[in-house]
């Protein structure tokens, strides 16, 4: 799997979905991924429900978020 930079995975445009972050090339809000995962959906189910989103995009988002968590410090 090739590593995608976050800039190649998501985009934000005031003219698209009220300016929410969406998967690049789609109108699927990034929040939809986290909401569905939180509700118990698998990545495969999410991809089935949102066919415009690619597996590589989902994995890049999850990798990005994991890296962000690893940089957090707790006081």
N, C-alpha and C positions, 0 to 999 in steps of 0.2 A: 504494500500500500504506500502510495506517495504521501509525503507530509504536505498538508495544505496550510498556508498561513491563514490566520483568522480573517484577514482582509479579503481573502479569496472565497470565504465561506459565508460571510454575512454582509448585509448592506442595510443602509437606513436612508430613506428618502421621504421627505414630508408628503410627497404625492402618492406614496404607497402605504397602505394599511396604517394611515394616520401617523406615519413617522416611526412606527415600531421597528425594532431590529427584525429582519426577516432573513431566511436562507437566500443567498444570492441567486438571482434568476427565478425566484418564486414569490408568492405572496403569503408564504407560510411563516407566521411569526415564530421567532426563536422560543418564545414563552410556551408555545404549543408542545415543543419537545419536552421541556421540564415538567409541564403540567401532566402530560401523558405518562411520563416515566414515574412521576410521583403517584399517579393513580394506579400503577402496577403494569402498565403496558411494556412490552419488550421493544427493543429497537426494530426488530422485524415487523412488529405490528404497526409501529409508527410509520415506517417506510411504506407499508401497504396502504395505510390511511392517507398518506401524503406523498403520492407517487412522484412529484416533482423534486423531492429532496433525495439526495444521494447518500448512500451509506458513508462515504468518505467525509461528507460534510458533518454528519452526526458525530462521527468518531473524532473529527478535528475539534468540534465544540467541546466534547467531553474531555479530550486531552487538554484543551486550553483551560477549562474550568479546574481540572485536577492540578495543573501546574499553578494556577492562581491560589488554590487552597494550600499547596505546599509552601507557598511564599508567605502565608499568614503567620503572624506571631501572636501568641496569646499571652496577655500580661497576667 
